[in-house]
Structure formats: C-alpha cells, structure tokens
Amino acid sequence: MTADGLRILLTGATGQVGGTVLGELLDAGHRVICLARGRDGRSAELRVRDTLARIGRDPRLPFEVVEGELVDGGISLTPADRARLVGVDRIVHSAARVAFEVEGHNEPFETNIGGTLAMLELARSLGHVPFTHVSTAYVCGRFVGPVAERFHERPDFHNPYEASKWEAERQVRLAGEAGLPVRIARPSIIVGGAGDGRALHFQGFYLVCRAVSLLCQLADHDPRSGYDLTVDGLDVPGALDAPINLVTADYVAAAVARIGTLGPEVRGIYHLTHPSPPTLGDLTAVLSGYYRLYLPCIETRRPRPRPAPRGEPRIDPARLRRRQRVLARANQSFWRLTAAVKPYFSDTPVFDTTAARALLDPYGIHPAPVDSATLLRVLEYAESVGFGRDLPQV
Ligand SMILES: NC(=O)c1ccc[n+]([C@@H]2O[C@H](COP(=O)([O-])OP(=O)(O)OC[C@H]3O[C@@H](n4cnc5c(N)ncnc54)[C@H](OP(=O)(O)O)[C@@H]3O)[C@@H](O)[C@H]2O)c1
C-alpha cells in the first residue's frame, strides 16, 4: 500500500453493492479502477459518476474506469486496458446478474459463473491478487439453518440465481484451494441506507413495496370497483413472526470495503446478515401504515380464512360479487408481482455470524438496526425516486 492507499479493481460499481462500496473505498483514500460497461448512450465512466451522485457523493471524485463486460469465458477488455490493471493490490468482485429466472444469453449463469471464473483467472494472471467475492447468504437455498459461515454442500435452491451464486462460490473456493487468497462476503437482503434510506436499485425486498404501491394507486383510480384496500387488503404469504433478514446498504458497503482491503492472510466466509432482523409482521405493519391498507399475513402452508370486516354495512349481492372478483384479481396481481421473492417469506433461515463479528467488530462495523423507523425511511426514499424511475443523473 502506498501513501495513496491501495489500488483496487472493483466490478459492479454501477450496482447497489458496488456503487456504495466504491464510495467507501474512495472515502478511505484508496485508488479504485472500476470495470464497468456503457449503456443507453452513456459511457461506463458517466454511469459510475451517476452512481456516486445517487449515493449522495460528489460525482467528480477521482477514480479510473476500464470499459468492459463479463462474458462467458472471459472479460471484454482491450489489451491497453488489461495492461492498466497490472499492479492492482486487491480485487473486489461485486458484479452479478440478479435475475431469479433464466433469461437470454443463459443468464444469470453466464455472468455469475462465467464472469466469476474470468475474474478469478484475471486475479491469478495479475500475480495472485487477494480476491473478495460478493456472494449471497441465500446460497444456502432451502436450508433454514442454522446456516454456518462455510461452504455448503449443494442444497435445493429456490431459483437459478441461488444456484448460479452457489456454483460461483464453489469456483472461488477451488481457486482458494489452488493458492489464490480468496474471501467471500455473503449479504442477506439489502435495503437502503440506515440514515437516509438511499438505494440504487429496487429489486428483492422492494418488489413487495412496489407491488403494494402500484395496487394502491390502481384501487384509488377505480373507486367504482367498491374495492377498499383499507378493508379488503392484500394477502401476504407468510407468517407474522417470520424473520426477514434485511441489512442496510451502509453496513454492507462498509463491511465489503473493509474485507476487500484486508491482506492475503484473511481467507474466509463472512455472513453480512442481521442478528435480530425484523419480522414479516413488522414489515407489513410499516407498509399498512404508510399506504393505509389492510395487509394480513397468511401462512403459505396453512392459509387462514379472511376475517369478516367489522361494522361494515350490508351491500347488495351483485356489488359484493363484483367486489370479490376485484379483490381476487388484486391478490392474483400481488402474488404474481411478488412471486420471485415469495419463498423468502416462508423459508427464513437463521445465519451464524461468528466469523463476520470477529473480523468486523474491531473496526466498529456492525449491522444497523432495521426497525420500523428505518423501514419507513427506506420506503419514503423509494417512493421519492419512483422506485428508481427518478434517480438523478450527472
Ligand atoms: N441487492 C441485494 O439485496 C443483494 C443481496 C445479497 C447479495 N447480493 C450480491 O451483491 C452483488 C451485487 O449485487 P447488487 O445488488 O449490487 O446488484 P445490481 O444493483 O443489480 O448491480 C449489478 C452490477 O453488476 C454489473 N453487471 C451485471 N452483469 C454484468 C456483466 N455481464 N458484465 C459486467 N458487469 C455486470 C451491473 O452492471 P450494469 O449496471 O452495467 O448492468 C451492476 O454494476 C451480487 O453479487 C449479488 O449477488 C445482492
């Protein structure tokens, strides 16, 4: 490390994790080279600057960019850009395709497995550079724990994303066994920052908030339906007391940046998960209060009958039938919009964090509480930027 800090190659800097990690690394005085790609007429560099603006940092901060893409079997880099990577001290690999279904070009496997293999090869070719891989706590698949901070035998998976991330971890472990200094960070479900609710991307947890938001707007726009969300509500598939392992973006960024800069002697798997996460009941209470709607949790395996609304005036049968039809349609839409994340309401693992605590506590890096006030801030921020539609550009 020089007086200017470490030289760190970072992938995924236009994403939720990579963007916030970039901010942390720059704050700590490191020199960062982002491997990123241009899109929609915006160069890779401009897109990374947009990201800095979106996380509330100065977009003019100095960093380097190499324009490239992870593709199966390699990285699309010009020879000149590859030469610029000689001498990097660390690699933090955060890029991934977060897609719960198989898409064109064999995603998420191509980026998550092929891309990780290419990055591992790059780390070896640059002189066995210490390599930090951003994985997910949900490589445990359907196993509900306690989930240890070690490599899992292949579990049953909920979706191709988990399978691709598990295989990527396996490749990282093999590279580690062959001598590359590797460490793996496994965040759970990431929400916006603890202090300001800021987020860059609105997938995962946000799908539920977005679906509720959308259906509230539709219900408000169709008063003739007789469908009243404050009474009829939407059924959330899960148990009230199910823990939903949410962690804030600032915690994940600080933890990944710290792990990413540590020396080659640090080799392990670290759960960036919450020791006392909110429950589905906490989450639905915040959503109900914010959107003013009835949001009962129904256990997926033992659905409860909907309680009859109290004190409701008699309505004529034709109107009631119409209302029930609209209600069924709204619930179908809700379940369809949130199908990808539904399993995470019913399979709710408990994660061991002993290794992460031992590594990160001495640096004062702890998960921030994810309480009702935090969830409300996260929701307010998401709404304020139209769930990503109105994020600033430089
Ligand atoms: N967000 C979560 O809740 C969460 C939870 C646990 C673990 N993780 C893990 O955290 C890491 C980062 O996820 P994220 O939430 O930051 O995802 P994200 O917001 O969707 O960002 C993904 C990043 O990867 C880049 N990328 C994707 N495919 C690429 C390719 N073929 N070549 C080059 N770059 C590519 C994207 O670039 P473009 O902008 O150009 O597409 C973007 O910068 C992933 O490994 C993910 O598995 C995320």
The ligand as an SDF file (V2000), in Angstrom:
LIG
                    3D

 48 52  0  0  0  0  0  0  0  0999 V2000
  -29.0110   -6.4130   -3.5870 N   0  0  0  0  0  0  0  0  0  0  0  0
  -29.1600   -7.3880   -2.7080 C   0  0  0  0  0  0  0  0  0  0  0  0
  -30.1430   -7.4380   -1.9450 O   0  0  0  0  0  0  0  0  0  0  0  0
  -28.0940   -8.4480   -2.6020 C   0  0  0  0  0  0  0  0  0  0  0  0
  -28.1910   -9.3360   -1.5330 C   0  0  0  0  0  0  0  0  0  0  0  0
  -27.2240  -10.3140   -1.3840 C   0  0  0  0  0  0  0  0  0  0  0  0
  -26.1810  -10.4050   -2.2700 C   0  0  0  0  0  0  0  0  0  0  0  0
  -26.1100   -9.5300   -3.3050 N   0  0  0  0  0  0  0  0  0  0  0  0
  -24.9590   -9.6730   -4.2170 C   0  0  0  0  0  0  0  0  0  0  0  0
  -24.3100   -8.4240   -4.2770 O   0  0  0  0  0  0  0  0  0  0  0  0
  -23.6540   -8.2990   -5.5420 C   0  0  0  0  0  0  0  0  0  0  0  0
  -24.0670   -7.0120   -6.1710 C   0  0  0  0  0  0  0  0  0  0  0  0
  -25.4700   -7.0150   -6.3480 O   0  0  0  0  0  0  0  0  0  0  0  0
  -26.2570   -5.6560   -6.5000 P   0  0  0  0  0  0  0  0  0  0  0  0
  -27.3890   -5.6870   -5.5700 O   0  0  0  0  0  0  0  0  0  0  0  0
  -25.2860   -4.5570   -6.4670 O   0  0  0  0  0  0  0  0  0  0  0  0
  -26.8300   -5.8620   -7.9780 O   0  0  0  0  0  0  0  0  0  0  0  0
  -27.1810   -4.7340   -9.0140 P   0  0  0  0  0  0  0  0  0  0  0  0
  -27.5800   -3.4940   -8.3330 O   0  0  0  0  0  0  0  0  0  0  0  0
  -28.1220   -5.3910   -9.9690 O   0  0  0  0  0  0  0  0  0  0  0  0
  -25.7920   -4.4760   -9.7460 O   0  0  0  0  0  0  0  0  0  0  0  0
  -25.1860   -5.4610  -10.5180 C   0  0  0  0  0  0  0  0  0  0  0  0
  -23.8830   -4.9230  -11.0220 C   0  0  0  0  0  0  0  0  0  0  0  0
  -23.2490   -5.9390  -11.7780 O   0  0  0  0  0  0  0  0  0  0  0  0
  -22.9430   -5.4300  -13.0830 C   0  0  0  0  0  0  0  0  0  0  0  0
  -23.0370   -6.4840  -14.0710 N   0  0  0  0  0  0  0  0  0  0  0  0
  -24.0260   -7.3590  -14.2480 C   0  0  0  0  0  0  0  0  0  0  0  0
  -23.7400   -8.1580  -15.2790 N   0  0  0  0  0  0  0  0  0  0  0  0
  -22.5280   -7.7680  -15.7620 C   0  0  0  0  0  0  0  0  0  0  0  0
  -21.7020   -8.2080  -16.8250 C   0  0  0  0  0  0  0  0  0  0  0  0
  -22.0510   -9.2220  -17.6070 N   0  0  0  0  0  0  0  0  0  0  0  0
  -20.5360   -7.5740  -17.0330 N   0  0  0  0  0  0  0  0  0  0  0  0
  -20.1610   -6.5300  -16.2690 C   0  0  0  0  0  0  0  0  0  0  0  0
  -20.9050   -6.0680  -15.2270 N   0  0  0  0  0  0  0  0  0  0  0  0
  -22.0820   -6.6900  -14.9970 C   0  0  0  0  0  0  0  0  0  0  0  0
  -24.0310   -4.3990  -13.3230 C   0  0  0  0  0  0  0  0  0  0  0  0
  -23.6270   -3.5430  -14.3680 O   0  0  0  0  0  0  0  0  0  0  0  0
  -24.7030   -2.7930  -15.2830 P   0  0  0  0  0  0  0  0  0  0  0  0
  -25.1770   -1.6190  -14.4660 O   0  0  0  0  0  0  0  0  0  0  0  0
  -23.9270   -2.4140  -16.4770 O   0  0  0  0  0  0  0  0  0  0  0  0
  -25.7960   -3.7720  -15.5540 O   0  0  0  0  0  0  0  0  0  0  0  0
  -24.0560   -3.7290  -11.9610 C   0  0  0  0  0  0  0  0  0  0  0  0
  -22.9750   -2.8630  -11.8080 O   0  0  0  0  0  0  0  0  0  0  0  0
  -24.0680   -9.5100   -6.3710 C   0  0  0  0  0  0  0  0  0  0  0  0
  -23.0250  -10.4370   -6.3290 O   0  0  0  0  0  0  0  0  0  0  0  0
  -25.2960  -10.0390   -5.6460 C   0  0  0  0  0  0  0  0  0  0  0  0
  -25.4060  -11.4190   -5.8350 O   0  0  0  0  0  0  0  0  0  0  0  0
  -27.0300   -8.5420   -3.5010 C   0  0  0  0  0  0  0  0  0  0  0  0
  1  2  1  0
  2  3  2  0
  2  4  1  0
  4  5  1  0
  4 48  2  0
  5  6  2  0
  6  7  1  0
  7  8  2  0
  8  9  1  0
  8 48  1  0
  9 10  1  0
  9 46  1  0
 10 11  1  0
 11 12  1  0
 11 44  1  0
 12 13  1  0
 13 14  1  0
 14 15  2  0
 14 16  1  0
 14 17  1  0
 17 18  1  0
 18 19  2  0
 18 20  1  0
 18 21  1  0
 21 22  1  0
 22 23  1  0
 23 24  1  0
 23 42  1  0
 24 25  1  0
 25 26  1  0
 25 36  1  0
 26 27  1  0
 26 35  1  0
 27 28  2  0
 28 29  1  0
 29 30  1  0
 29 35  2  0
 30 31  1  0
 30 32  2  0
 32 33  1  0
 33 34  2  0
 34 35  1  0
 36 37  1  0
 36 42  1  0
 37 38  1  0
 38 39  2  0
 38 40  1  0
 38 41  1  0
 42 43  1  0
 44 45  1  0
 44 46  1  0
 46 47  1  0
M  CHG  2   8   1  16  -1
M  END
$$$$
